[in-house]
Amino acid sequence: GVSESVGDGEGLWGVEARRRGAAVARPDRRGPTPAAETLLQALRGELADPDEDENEVPKKTKGRKAEASVPKTEEPDDMYPTSTLHSILGQTPGAAEVLDLPDEGIELTPMDMERLALAKRIKGKRCLPVVPVVAPHQDIRHFAARVLGDLSVVAVADALAAALSDDDGDVRRTAADSLARFSVQAQSLPASVTDALLAHVNDADRALRLSVVRALGSSSDTRAAGILTSCLNDGDSFVRTAAVRALSGMGVAGEEIAALLGDPDPGVRLAVAEAVAATNGNRAVELLVDFAFGFEGYHRREAGRLLRRLDAPRASIGFLEALGDDSRARTWPVAIEALEELNCLDGGRDGQAAIAMT
């Protein structure tokens, strides 16, 4: 069903369905196509009635309801065994006389009797469905929100922004993700959409917050840069990474971003290093050389590749100074590998290195 295309992982079928749906609904110069208008109606919940879904009860559910409607008869007192011997000889009462067994056995505890009763009710293992069952009126809204993100129309952006306040959490998350894709294609956001995104930038839902930060990276509103700067302190490392990349794309990469070169998360650190390299400021080479030695040289090769595009001769001096200092012998392997990346002739790790060591 359509539900396969909803969620963080769309799957191959979901991606292909979204692309085909977007191709059909893609607008022309005259405005949204009828298919796009249909998707907007689906997002607003105008194409399906929740009351109709309640009448579509699966067969298994009907059977269970039928079973539940049958009045239960009172169970006789001797239905369950009261002792171990009674339990063993329940089906063969004549065995007691043949084996000369005592009339009374060990009395079962209430816990034993409860377990025996439970064992009689267990019929088999339960199998959970791979794809969860989603009500049609909800499923069609999720699908519409997913497809609309591929259409660069102001009306679509406004509809997705309104869906950020929807009662359905899945619709909110899908709308935020679609707005992030919309912003990449449109390279800008209407003021009303920016206002809606700013209202949810501190949402408790991490997935929604992440998509909102990614979408704000394409906003030209001056407020967005200030809000994104505050997101650099977010408790989620993915949100911090998205904020760094958004600010870098906006051309705003100040000291607040450079301070995160010491972030505990390696993904955040690498995003900051790429942002520092993109600015090509006066301190960029110095910061990246220090970054190569940080965290036991964890990012030495990434730093070397970034420095190669900035100022390789100047960066080489910093690493060669480390190799000439006996007190820094522990960092020599880091300097050597960084120099290998820095001076790689063909831009790859397998190329012949030209390391100028004297």
Order of alpha helices (4+ residues) and beta strands (2+ residues): alpha-alpha-alpha-alpha-alpha-alpha-alpha-alpha-alpha-alpha-alpha-alpha-alpha-alpha-alpha-alpha-alpha-alpha-alpha
